[in-house]
Amino acid sequence: MKYKNLFEPIKLRGTLFRNRIFAAPTGFQDMGKEGILPPEAACYYERKAMGGAASVTIGECVVDSQFGKGSVYHVCLDNPFALHSLARITDAITRQGAVASAELQHAGMYANRSLPVPGVAYGPVDYDDNGREVRAMTEEFIEYTIGMYAKAARFAKQCGFGMLTIHGGHGWLISQFLSPSLNTRKDKWGGAPIENRARLAVSICKAVRKEVGPNFPIEIRISGSECYDGGYDIDEGIAFAKQLEDYVDLIHVSAGSHEVEEVFTVTHPSIFLEDGCNVKYAAAIKKHVRTPVATVGALADPDLMEEIIASGQADVVEIARGLIADPDLPLKARTGREQEIRKCLRCLACFSTLINRGQFYCAINPESGRERDMKFEIPPAQKKKVLVVGGGIAGMQAALTCAQRGHEVILCEKNNRLGGTLLCEEGVPFKKRVGEYLKLQAKLVEQAGVDIRLNTSVTPEYAMTVGADVIIAALGARPIKPPIPGIEGHNVLSAEKAYSEPEKVGAKAVILGAGLVGMELGIYLAMLGRKIAIVEMLDKVNDGGNFQHFKAIKVEMKRYQIDLHLSTKAVEINERGVKCISSDKEKFFEADTIIYAVGQEPLIEEASSLRFCAAEFYQIGDCVVPKDIMSATSTAHTIARNIGR
């Protein structure tokens, strides 16, 4: 057993947890306005338990639907009609051997903002929230709110939950009372003394304990530090934890505040942060409390998690996105298959699609968000000979899924390696997980018995000689070269070339195009010491729908002083730089290198030339419409899964 500490059980109160890996709270927004979760939610949470997590927490369970909802889509624990759907979820989790936990949450001063007509909210003090009234909680209202937590705890236990997680961090109600800058009350519930600001949290924990009994584990999530100027630091986090240690069984240490954009991607670590970046807060608190401590944030590597437990930095590791990317992470680590773990890219696509579309779709796990569809076996496939053309993201996933379904698969790639366009980003430090994913997929394709033919361009004539029953064209796209005078100059590079050969980029560079490719490239080059300006002809950047990742990009662009010029069109390139037009005025940007990142042109004609070389033909990935890893992966998996049905 390589990870003996990670898989050592832990007992909290009267409950034994089978290992030290807990599935951190994640909400599920696919629900009606009444806050009733559908059967798909049970499948989503059960999948984590099936993969080996010791505890699975249902996030965003609001204790007060009138004054506590931060979003329209929250489970309401004061709605008795939620019982059946929650009981279905707790049964699904517990029958897999895990402990089901409910996260008790209250938005406080940030409640009722998302209503058609924003409603009143209550917080520590009177507050003007951009014209919306926030009222200071009276003594009676505080006692009422504590009572709502107690009632919610009683109801959650009735629903079959075996643990409760009280959310006391990230800017929600409890942390609003803890904040010395927000909570300026003069009574026993606020002010300078930590005992006063922590009184609400302590009172809630006491009330919850009274309802659930002495042998029922209670966890509390806190921000060890709010990580921004004006927020509290780790010293305050330690003092807060010490106030709580006698009333809870696990102190779950996170970081940051959801209301401060620059630390959103600290709370939910971005690709630009190191693995386990928030462990230091848990480790600092653990030195000062008797209660077991959990850590969370940017955890996907079992070697790192084992070291965290073995070194005493924390007693439990909690994982959210890592178990969306691979819910079998615990099982794979325990059974010696840690090299097969799909490690979260931290691209935040799951978070963006949750808010935009109500589902946790993952860039590298095509089953995420579709757990109910994948729950049962489909009929065995009628074996076919499948030719996959293109060994990028879509092609590798299609080949892998076809092989898993029992087909004879040939995968042709025109270059000497599998991986496609994204191979150019291998040297980028913050893209290391992308490189690992490409290598893992290539390895899995080979292990699946796929006939891999590298350095092979597939023409219609070649395809006919293969004699395939099915052709899947995943040829990708080529960079669009904008028709700008001077674009053929020796000082002009494509984004792909700049990524793969950054030494060719001069000290000062201008990037044409403020999409994710251009902005991430700008950050990479700035990390290498280049002075970067980005020029975009539109009046806004193109975040590709991943607006949460764009929050992290903005932080890094500010860090590296990257200039962004919107509504600015490049009209001519010369040896000194690029001439642009902005608001009918001419601007000239001096640069040693001009880089174009204005989009991709799908290889439609090349793919279509293979359309009638087999009885079945499918065109997938960027050679249809250039999108992202998530789109390529999900489409490839779905189409390949259906072949031979």
C-alpha positions as CSV (number, residue, x, y, z in Angstrom):
1,M,0.0,0.0,0.0
2,K,1.7,3.1,-1.3
3,Y,-0.6,5.6,0.5
4,K,-1.0,4.1,3.9
5,N,-1.8,7.4,5.7
6,L,-4.2,8.6,3.0
7,F,-6.2,5.3,3.3
8,E,-6.1,5.1,7.1
9,P,-9.7,5.4,8.4
10,I,-10.6,8.3,10.7
11,K,-13.3,8.3,13.3
12,L,-15.3,11.5,14.0
13,R,-17.7,11.2,16.9
14,G,-19.4,7.9,16.4
15,T,-18.8,7.6,12.7
16,L,-16.0,5.7,10.9
17,F,-14.8,7.2,7.6
18,R,-13.1,4.6,5.4
19,N,-10.2,6.9,4.3
20,R,-9.0,10.5,4.5
21,I,-10.4,11.6,1.1
22,F,-13.6,13.6,1.4
23,A,-15.6,15.0,-1.6
24,A,-15.8,18.7,-0.8
25,P,-19.2,20.5,-1.1
26,T,-20.4,21.1,-4.6
27,G,-23.9,22.5,-5.4
28,F,-26.2,21.1,-8.0
29,Q,-28.2,23.8,-9.9
30,D,-30.4,21.7,-12.2
31,M,-33.5,22.1,-10.1
32,G,-36.9,23.9,-10.1
33,K,-37.5,27.1,-8.2
34,E,-38.8,25.1,-5.3
35,G,-35.3,23.7,-4.6
36,I,-36.1,20.1,-5.3
37,L,-33.3,18.1,-6.7
38,P,-33.9,15.7,-9.6
39,P,-32.8,12.0,-9.8
40,E,-29.7,13.2,-11.8
41,A,-28.4,14.7,-8.6
42,A,-28.4,11.4,-6.9
43,C,-26.4,9.9,-9.7
44,Y,-23.9,12.8,-9.6
45,Y,-23.2,12.5,-5.9
46,E,-23.3,8.7,-5.9
47,R,-20.6,8.5,-8.6
48,K,-18.1,10.1,-6.1
49,A,-19.0,7.6,-3.4
50,M,-18.7,4.8,-5.9
51,G,-15.2,6.0,-6.7
52,G,-14.0,5.6,-3.1
53,A,-14.5,9.0,-1.4
54,A,-15.1,8.5,2.3
55,S,-17.6,11.4,2.6
56,V,-19.7,13.2,-0.1
57,T,-21.1,16.6,0.7
58,I,-24.1,18.1,-1.0
59,G,-23.3,21.8,-1.3
60,E,-25.5,25.0,-0.9
61,C,-28.2,23.6,1.3
62,V,-29.8,26.9,2.5
63,V,-31.3,27.0,6.0
64,D,-33.6,29.9,5.4
65,S,-35.3,30.1,2.0
66,Q,-36.7,33.6,2.8
67,F,-33.6,35.4,3.9
68,G,-30.7,33.0,3.2
69,K,-30.7,32.2,-0.5
70,G,-27.7,33.5,-2.5
71,S,-29.0,32.1,-5.7
72,V,-32.3,31.0,-7.2
73,Y,-31.0,27.4,-7.5
74,H,-30.4,26.3,-3.9
75,V,-31.6,23.3,-1.9
76,C,-34.0,24.7,0.8
77,L,-33.8,22.7,4.0
78,D,-36.9,24.6,5.4
79,N,-39.0,23.0,2.6
80,P,-40.5,19.7,3.8
81,F,-41.1,18.7,0.2
82,A,-37.4,18.4,-0.3
83,L,-37.2,15.3,1.9
84,H,-37.8,12.7,-0.8
85,S,-35.2,14.0,-3.2
86,L,-32.6,14.4,-0.5
87,A,-33.4,10.9,0.9
88,R,-32.8,9.5,-2.5
89,I,-29.4,11.2,-2.6
90,T,-28.3,10.1,0.9
91,D,-29.4,6.5,0.1
92,A,-27.3,6.6,-3.1
93,I,-24.2,7.8,-1.2
94,T,-24.5,5.6,1.9
95,R,-25.2,2.4,0.0
96,Q,-21.8,2.9,-1.6
97,G,-20.1,2.9,1.8
98,A,-19.6,6.7,2.1
99,V,-21.0,9.2,4.6
100,A,-23.4,11.7,3.2
101,S,-23.1,15.3,4.5
102,A,-25.2,18.4,3.9
103,E,-23.6,21.9,3.7
104,L,-25.7,24.3,5.8
105,Q,-25.5,27.7,4.2
106,H,-26.9,31.2,4.6
107,A,-26.0,34.1,2.3
108,G,-26.6,36.8,4.9
109,M,-26.1,40.2,3.4
110,Y,-25.8,38.7,-0.1
111,A,-29.1,37.0,-0.1
112,N,-31.9,37.8,-2.5
113,R,-29.8,39.6,-5.0
114,S,-30.8,37.3,-7.9
115,L,-34.5,37.7,-7.5
116,P,-36.4,39.4,-10.4
117,V,-36.8,42.3,-8.0
118,P,-33.9,42.1,-5.6
119,G,-35.2,41.7,-2.1
120,V,-34.2,42.7,1.4
121,A,-31.4,40.9,3.2
122,Y,-30.0,40.9,6.7
123,G,-26.3,41.0,7.8
124,P,-24.1,42.1,10.6
125,V,-24.8,45.9,10.0
126,D,-26.9,48.2,7.9
127,Y,-25.4,48.3,4.4
128,D,-26.2,49.7,1.0
129,D,-25.6,47.0,-1.6
130,N,-25.8,49.1,-4.8
131,G,-29.2,50.5,-3.8
132,R,-30.4,47.3,-2.3
133,E,-31.2,47.5,1.4
134,V,-29.3,45.3,3.8
135,R,-30.5,45.5,7.4
136,A,-28.6,44.9,10.5
137,M,-29.7,41.7,12.3
138,T,-31.5,42.5,15.6
139,E,-30.9,40.3,18.6
140,E,-34.2,38.6,17.9
141,F,-33.3,38.0,14.2
142,I,-30.0,36.5,15.2
143,E,-31.8,34.1,17.5
144,Y,-34.3,33.3,14.8
145,T,-31.4,32.6,12.3
146,I,-29.7,30.3,14.8
147,G,-33.0,28.5,15.2
148,M,-33.2,28.0,11.4
149,Y,-29.8,26.3,11.4
150,A,-31.0,24.0,14.2
151,K,-34.2,23.2,12.3
152,A,-32.2,22.6,9.1
153,A,-29.9,20.2,11.0
154,R,-32.9,18.3,12.3
155,F,-34.4,18.0,8.8
156,A,-31.1,17.0,7.3
157,K,-30.7,14.2,9.8
158,Q,-34.2,13.1,9.0
159,C,-33.3,12.9,5.3
160,G,-30.5,10.4,6.1
161,F,-27.4,12.6,6.2
162,G,-24.7,11.2,8.4
163,M,-22.7,14.4,8.9
164,L,-23.3,18.2,8.6
165,T,-21.0,20.8,7.2
166,I,-21.6,24.3,8.5
167,H,-20.4,26.8,5.9
168,G,-18.5,29.5,7.8
169,G,-16.2,30.8,5.1
170,H,-16.0,32.4,1.7
171,G,-18.0,35.5,2.5
172,W,-21.3,33.9,3.6
173,L,-23.2,34.9,6.8
174,I,-20.9,33.4,9.4
175,S,-17.8,34.9,7.8
176,Q,-19.6,38.2,7.5
177,F,-19.9,38.3,11.3
178,L,-16.3,37.2,11.7
179,S,-15.0,40.0,9.4
180,P,-13.6,42.9,11.4
181,S,-14.1,45.2,8.5
182,L,-17.8,44.2,8.0
183,N,-18.9,43.5,11.5
184,T,-18.6,46.8,13.4
185,R,-21.4,46.1,15.8
186,K,-21.1,47.4,19.3
187,D,-23.0,44.6,21.1
188,K,-21.9,41.0,22.0
189,W,-22.2,39.9,18.4
190,G,-19.5,42.1,17.0
191,G,-16.6,44.5,17.3
192,A,-13.0,43.9,18.0
193,P,-13.0,40.9,20.3
194,I,-12.8,37.6,18.4
195,E,-15.1,36.1,21.0
196,N,-17.9,38.5,19.9
197,R,-17.4,38.0,16.2
198,A,-17.2,34.3,16.5
199,R,-20.3,34.1,18.8
200,L,-22.7,33.5,16.0
201,A,-20.7,30.6,14.7
202,V,-20.3,29.1,18.2
203,S,-24.1,29.6,18.9
204,I,-25.0,27.9,15.6
205,C,-22.7,24.9,16.4
206,K,-24.2,24.5,19.8
207,A,-27.8,24.7,18.4
208,V,-26.9,22.1,15.7
209,R,-25.3,19.8,18.3
210,K,-28.4,19.9,20.4
211,E,-30.6,18.8,17.5
212,V,-28.4,16.0,16.1
213,G,-27.2,14.5,19.3
214,P,-23.8,13.6,20.8
215,N,-22.6,11.0,18.3
216,F,-23.3,12.9,15.1
217,P,-20.2,14.4,13.4
218,I,-20.2,18.2,12.7
219,E,-17.8,19.8,10.3
220,I,-17.3,23.5,9.8
221,R,-15.8,25.1,6.8
222,I,-13.9,28.4,7.4
223,S,-11.6,30.6,5.4
224,G,-8.2,30.4,7.1
225,S,-7.4,33.8,5.6
226,E,-9.5,36.0,3.3
227,C,-6.3,36.7,1.2
228,Y,-7.0,40.3,0.3
229,D,-6.3,43.8,1.7
230,G,-9.0,44.6,4.1
231,G,-9.9,40.9,4.9
232,Y,-8.7,39.0,7.9
233,D,-5.4,37.1,7.8
234,I,-4.2,33.7,9.1
235,D,-3.8,35.0,12.6
236,E,-7.5,35.8,12.8
237,G,-8.2,32.4,11.1
238,I,-6.3,30.7,13.9
239,A,-8.1,32.6,16.6
240,F,-11.5,31.8,15.0
241,A,-10.6,28.1,14.8
242,K,-9.7,28.1,18.5
243,Q,-13.1,29.5,19.3
244,L,-14.7,26.6,17.4
245,E,-12.6,23.6,18.4
246,D,-14.8,22.5,21.3
247,Y,-18.0,22.5,19.3
248,V,-17.1,20.7,16.1
249,D,-15.4,17.5,15.0
250,L,-13.6,18.7,11.9
251,I,-12.4,22.1,11.0
252,H,-12.3,22.4,7.2
253,V,-9.9,25.2,6.2
254,S,-10.4,26.9,2.9
255,A,-9.4,30.5,1.9
256,G,-10.7,33.7,0.3
257,S,-14.1,35.3,-0.2
258,H,-16.5,34.9,-3.1
259,E,-17.2,38.7,-3.1
260,V,-13.7,39.7,-4.0
261,E,-12.9,38.9,-7.6
262,E,-9.2,38.8,-7.3
263,V,-9.3,36.0,-4.7
264,F,-12.1,34.0,-6.3
265,T,-9.4,32.0,-8.0
266,V,-7.6,31.5,-4.7
267,T,-10.7,30.0,-3.1
268,H,-11.1,27.9,-6.3
269,P,-7.4,27.7,-7.4
270,S,-6.7,28.5,-11.0
271,I,-4.2,27.0,-13.4
272,F,-1.8,29.7,-12.4
273,L,-1.4,28.5,-8.8
274,E,0.6,25.6,-7.5
275,D,-0.8,22.3,-6.4
276,G,-2.1,22.4,-2.8
277,C,-1.7,26.2,-2.7
278,N,-4.0,26.6,0.3
279,V,-2.6,23.8,2.4
280,K,-0.5,26.3,4.4
281,Y,-3.6,27.7,6.0
282,A,-4.8,24.3,7.3
283,A,-1.3,23.5,8.5
284,A,-1.0,26.7,10.4
285,I,-4.4,26.2,12.1
286,K,-3.6,22.5,12.9
287,K,-0.7,23.6,15.1
288,H,-3.1,25.5,17.4
289,V,-6.2,23.2,17.8
290,R,-7.0,19.8,19.1
291,T,-9.8,19.1,16.6
292,P,-8.9,17.3,13.4
293,V,-8.3,19.6,10.4
294,A,-9.2,19.2,6.7
295,T,-7.5,21.1,3.8
296,V,-8.9,21.8,0.4
297,G,-7.9,23.4,-2.9
298,A,-5.9,22.3,-6.0
299,L,-5.6,18.7,-4.8
300,A,-5.4,15.9,-7.4
301,D,-2.0,14.2,-6.8
302,P,-2.1,11.3,-4.3
303,D,1.6,11.7,-3.6
304,L,1.0,15.2,-2.4
305,M,-2.1,14.2,-0.5
306,E,-0.2,11.4,1.3
307,E,2.5,13.8,2.2
308,I,0.0,16.3,3.7
309,I,-1.5,13.6,5.9
310,A,1.9,11.9,6.8
311,S,3.5,15.2,7.7
312,G,0.7,16.3,9.9
313,Q,-0.4,19.3,7.9
314,A,-3.9,18.1,7.9
315,D,-6.0,15.0,8.9
316,V,-8.3,15.0,5.9
317,V,-8.0,16.1,2.3
318,E,-11.1,17.5,0.6
319,I,-11.5,17.5,-3.2
320,A,-14.1,19.1,-5.3
321,R,-13.0,19.6,-9.0
322,G,-10.5,16.7,-8.7
323,L,-13.4,14.3,-8.2
324,I,-15.4,15.9,-11.1
325,A,-12.4,15.2,-13.4
326,D,-12.0,11.7,-12.0
327,P,-14.4,10.4,-9.4
328,D,-12.3,7.2,-9.3
329,L,-9.3,9.0,-8.0
330,P,-9.4,7.3,-4.5
331,L,-10.0,3.9,-6.0
332,K,-7.1,4.3,-8.5
333,A,-4.7,5.5,-5.9
334,R,-5.6,2.7,-3.5
335,T,-5.2,0.0,-6.2
336,G,-1.8,1.1,-7.6
337,R,-3.3,2.8,-10.7
338,E,-2.4,6.4,-9.7
339,Q,-0.8,6.9,-13.1
340,E,-4.3,6.5,-14.6
341,I,-5.8,9.4,-12.7
342,R,-7.2,12.2,-14.9
343,K,-5.9,15.1,-12.9
344,C,-8.0,18.3,-12.9
345,L,-6.8,20.9,-15.3
346,R,-8.1,23.6,-13.0
347,C,-9.5,25.3,-16.1
348,L,-12.8,26.2,-14.3
349,A,-14.9,25.0,-17.2
350,C,-17.0,23.0,-14.8
351,F,-17.7,26.1,-12.7
352,S,-18.6,28.2,-15.7
353,T,-20.9,25.5,-17.2
354,L,-22.6,25.0,-13.8
355,I,-23.6,28.6,-13.7
356,N,-24.3,29.0,-17.4
357,R,-26.0,25.7,-18.0
358,G,-26.7,24.2,-14.6
359,Q,-24.4,21.2,-15.1
360,F,-20.9,20.3,-14.0
361,Y,-19.4,19.5,-17.4
362,C,-15.7,18.7,-17.3
363,A,-13.1,19.3,-20.0
364,I,-11.5,15.9,-19.6
365,N,-14.2,13.7,-18.1
366,P,-17.0,13.3,-20.7
367,E,-19.2,11.5,-18.2
368,S,-19.4,14.4,-15.8
369,G,-22.8,16.0,-15.7
370,R,-24.1,12.9,-17.5
371,E,-23.9,10.4,-14.7
372,R,-27.5,9.2,-15.0
373,D,-26.9,8.5,-18.7
374,M,-23.8,6.5,-17.9
375,K,-25.3,4.7,-14.9
376,F,-26.4,1.5,-16.7
377,E,-24.7,-0.6,-19.4
378,I,-25.8,-0.1,-22.9
379,P,-26.3,-3.1,-25.2
380,P,-23.0,-4.7,-26.5
381,A,-21.8,-3.1,-29.7
382,Q,-21.8,-5.0,-33.0
383,K,-18.1,-5.1,-33.7
384,K,-16.9,-2.8,-36.5
385,K,-13.7,-1.6,-38.0
386,V,-13.2,2.1,-37.2
387,L,-10.7,4.5,-38.7
388,V,-10.1,7.6,-36.6
389,V,-8.3,10.3,-38.6
390,G,-6.5,12.8,-36.3
391,G,-4.7,12.1,-33.0
392,G,-5.7,15.3,-31.1
393,I,-8.1,15.6,-28.1
394,A,-11.1,14.5,-30.0
395,G,-9.4,11.7,-32.0
396,M,-7.8,10.1,-29.0
397,Q,-11.0,10.1,-27.0
398,A,-12.9,8.7,-30.0
399,A,-10.4,5.9,-30.5
400,L,-10.3,5.1,-26.7
401,T,-14.1,4.9,-26.4
402,C,-14.4,2.8,-29.6
403,A,-11.7,0.4,-28.3
404,Q,-13.5,0.1,-24.9
405,R,-16.7,-0.8,-26.8
406,G,-14.9,-3.7,-28.5
407,H,-14.3,-2.3,-32.0
408,E,-11.2,-2.8,-34.1
409,V,-9.7,0.7,-34.2
410,I,-7.1,2.3,-36.4
411,L,-5.9,5.8,-35.4
412,C,-3.9,7.8,-37.9
413,E,-2.0,10.9,-37.1
414,K,0.0,13.0,-39.6
415,N,2.6,14.0,-37.1
416,N,5.0,11.8,-35.1
417,R,3.2,12.1,-31.8
418,L,-0.4,12.0,-30.5
419,G,-1.7,15.1,-28.9
420,G,-2.6,17.5,-31.7
421,T,-2.3,21.3,-31.5
422,L,-2.1,21.4,-27.7
423,L,1.4,19.8,-27.8
424,C,2.7,23.3,-28.5
425,E,1.9,24.3,-24.9
426,E,3.9,21.5,-23.3
427,G,6.6,23.9,-22.0
428,V,4.1,26.3,-20.4
429,P,4.3,25.9,-16.6
430,F,0.7,26.6,-15.9
431,K,-0.4,24.1,-18.5
432,K,1.5,21.1,-17.0
433,R,-1.8,19.3,-16.3
434,V,-2.8,19.6,-20.0
435,G,0.5,18.0,-21.0
436,E,0.0,15.2,-18.4
437,Y,-3.5,14.6,-19.8
438,L,-2.3,14.3,-23.4
439,K,0.4,11.8,-22.3
440,L,-2.2,9.8,-20.3
441,Q,-4.7,9.7,-23.2
442,A,-1.9,8.5,-25.6
443,K,-0.9,5.8,-23.1
444,L,-4.5,4.6,-22.6
445,V,-5.1,4.5,-26.3
446,E,-2.0,2.3,-26.8
447,Q,-3.0,0.1,-23.9
448,A,-6.5,-0.3,-25.3
449,G,-5.0,-2.1,-28.3
450,V,-5.6,0.6,-30.9
451,D,-3.5,0.3,-34.1
452,I,-1.7,3.7,-33.9
453,R,-0.2,4.9,-37.2
454,L,1.9,8.0,-36.8
455,N,3.4,10.1,-39.7
456,T,0.3,9.1,-41.7
457,S,-1.8,11.5,-43.7
458,V,-5.1,10.0,-44.6
459,T,-6.2,10.7,-48.2
460,P,-9.5,9.3,-49.7
461,E,-7.3,6.7,-51.5
462,Y,-5.6,5.6,-48.3
463,A,-9.0,5.5,-46.4
464,M,-10.4,3.2,-49.1
465,T,-7.5,0.8,-48.7
466,V,-8.2,0.5,-45.0
467,G,-11.7,-0.9,-45.6
468,A,-13.2,0.6,-42.5
469,D,-16.9,0.3,-41.6
470,V,-16.8,3.7,-39.9
471,I,-14.6,6.8,-40.3
472,I,-14.3,9.4,-37.6
473,A,-12.7,12.6,-38.9
474,A,-11.0,14.6,-36.2
475,L,-8.6,16.6,-38.3
476,G,-8.7,19.8,-36.2
477,A,-8.1,23.3,-37.5
478,R,-5.4,25.6,-38.7
479,P,-4.6,29.1,-37.4
480,I,-6.3,31.9,-39.2
481,K,-3.8,34.3,-40.7
482,P,-5.5,37.7,-40.9
483,P,-5.2,39.6,-44.2
484,I,-3.1,42.5,-42.9
485,P,-0.4,44.1,-45.0
486,G,2.9,42.8,-43.6
487,I,1.5,39.6,-42.1
488,E,4.1,37.6,-44.0
489,G,7.0,39.5,-42.4
490,H,9.9,37.8,-40.7
491,N,8.8,39.3,-37.4
492,V,5.4,37.8,-37.5
493,L,4.5,34.4,-35.8
494,S,1.4,32.4,-35.2
495,A,0.4,31.8,-31.6
496,E,1.2,28.1,-32.0
497,K,4.7,28.9,-33.2
498,A,5.2,31.4,-30.3
499,Y,4.1,28.8,-27.8
500,S,6.4,26.1,-29.2
501,E,9.4,28.3,-29.9
502,P,9.2,31.2,-27.5
503,E,12.9,32.0,-28.1
504,K,11.8,33.5,-31.4
505,V,9.7,36.2,-29.7
506,G,11.5,39.5,-29.1
507,A,11.7,41.6,-26.0
508,K,8.6,43.5,-26.9
509,A,5.6,41.7,-28.6
510,V,2.1,42.6,-29.7
511,I,-0.5,39.8,-29.8
512,L,-3.4,40.3,-32.2
513,G,-6.5,38.8,-30.6
514,A,-7.9,38.8,-27.0
515,G,-9.3,35.3,-26.9
516,L,-8.2,32.7,-24.3
517,V,-5.3,31.6,-26.6
518,G,-4.0,35.2,-27.0
519,M,-4.4,36.2,-23.4
520,E,-2.8,32.9,-22.0
521,L,0.0,33.3,-24.5
522,G,0.6,36.8,-23.3
523,I,0.9,35.7,-19.7
524,Y,3.3,32.9,-20.6
525,L,5.5,35.3,-22.6
526,A,5.4,37.9,-19.8
527,M,6.5,35.2,-17.4
528,L,9.5,34.8,-19.6
529,G,10.3,38.5,-19.4
530,R,8.7,39.8,-22.5
531,K,6.8,43.1,-22.5
532,I,3.4,42.3,-23.9
533,A,0.5,44.3,-25.4
534,I,-2.7,42.6,-26.7
535,V,-4.8,44.3,-29.4
536,E,-8.4,43.3,-30.0
537,M,-10.7,44.7,-32.7
538,L,-13.9,44.0,-30.7
539,D,-15.0,46.0,-27.7
540,K,-14.6,43.0,-25.3
541,V,-12.4,39.9,-24.8
542,N,-13.6,36.5,-25.9
543,D,-13.5,34.2,-22.8
544,G,-15.0,31.3,-24.8
545,G,-17.8,31.0,-22.3
546,N,-15.4,30.2,-19.5
547,F,-15.9,33.4,-17.5
548,Q,-14.6,32.0,-14.3
549,H,-11.2,31.2,-15.9
550,F,-11.2,34.8,-17.2
551,K,-11.2,36.0,-13.6
552,A,-7.9,34.3,-13.1
553,I,-6.6,35.6,-16.4
554,K,-7.4,39.2,-15.3
555,V,-5.4,38.7,-12.1
556,E,-2.4,37.4,-14.0
557,M,-2.5,40.2,-16.7
558,K,-2.5,42.7,-13.9
559,R,0.4,41.0,-12.2
560,Y,2.5,41.0,-15.3
561,Q,1.4,44.5,-16.5
562,I,0.0,43.3,-19.8
563,D,-1.6,46.1,-21.8
564,L,-5.0,45.3,-23.3
565,H,-6.3,47.5,-26.1
566,L,-10.0,46.8,-27.1
567,S,-11.8,48.3,-30.1
568,T,-8.4,48.5,-31.8
569,K,-7.9,47.1,-35.3
570,A,-4.5,46.2,-36.7
571,V,-4.2,47.6,-40.3
572,E,-0.5,47.3,-41.2
573,I,2.6,45.5,-39.9
574,N,6.1,46.7,-40.6
575,E,9.6,46.0,-39.1
576,R,9.0,48.4,-36.3
577,G,5.7,47.1,-35.1
578,V,2.0,47.3,-36.0
579,K,-0.2,50.3,-37.0
580,C,-3.8,50.2,-35.6
581,I,-7.0,52.2,-35.8
582,S,-8.9,52.9,-32.6
583,S,-11.9,55.3,-32.5
584,D,-10.9,56.6,-35.9
585,K,-7.5,57.5,-34.5
586,E,-4.3,55.9,-35.6
587,K,-2.1,54.2,-33.0
588,F,1.3,52.6,-33.5
589,F,2.6,49.9,-31.3
590,E,6.3,49.3,-31.4
591,A,7.2,45.7,-31.3
592,D,10.0,43.2,-32.1
593,T,7.5,40.5,-32.8
594,I,3.8,40.4,-33.9
595,I,1.8,37.3,-33.0
596,Y,-1.6,36.5,-34.5
597,A,-4.1,34.7,-32.3
598,V,-7.4,35.6,-34.1
599,G,-8.9,32.1,-34.2
600,Q,-8.9,28.8,-36.0
601,E,-10.2,27.7,-39.4
602,P,-11.7,24.2,-39.3
603,L,-10.3,21.7,-41.8
604,I,-13.8,21.1,-43.2
605,E,-12.8,20.3,-46.8
606,E,-10.1,17.9,-45.8
607,A,-12.5,16.1,-43.5
608,S,-15.3,16.1,-46.0
609,S,-13.1,14.4,-48.6
610,L,-13.4,11.2,-46.5
611,R,-17.2,11.4,-46.2
612,F,-18.0,8.6,-48.6
613,C,-15.0,6.3,-47.9
614,A,-17.0,4.2,-45.4
615,A,-20.6,3.4,-44.8
616,E,-20.6,5.5,-41.6
617,F,-18.9,8.8,-41.3
618,Y,-18.7,11.2,-38.4
619,Q,-17.0,14.6,-38.3
620,I,-16.0,15.8,-34.8
621,G,-13.9,18.3,-32.9
622,D,-12.3,21.4,-34.3
623,C,-12.8,20.4,-37.9
624,V,-16.5,21.1,-37.4
625,V,-16.3,24.3,-35.3
626,P,-13.2,25.1,-33.2
627,K,-14.2,25.2,-29.6
628,D,-12.5,23.8,-26.5
629,I,-11.3,20.6,-24.9
630,M,-14.6,20.0,-23.2
631,S,-16.6,20.1,-26.4
632,A,-14.1,17.9,-28.3
633,T,-14.0,15.3,-25.5
634,S,-17.8,15.0,-24.9
635,T,-18.7,14.8,-28.6
636,A,-16.0,12.2,-29.3
637,H,-17.1,10.1,-26.4
638,T,-20.8,10.2,-27.2
639,I,-20.5,9.5,-30.9
640,A,-18.0,6.7,-30.3
641,R,-20.1,5.2,-27.6
642,N,-23.1,4.9,-30.0
643,I,-21.2,3.1,-32.8
644,G,-22.4,-0.4,-33.3
645,R,-25.5,-0.1,-31.1
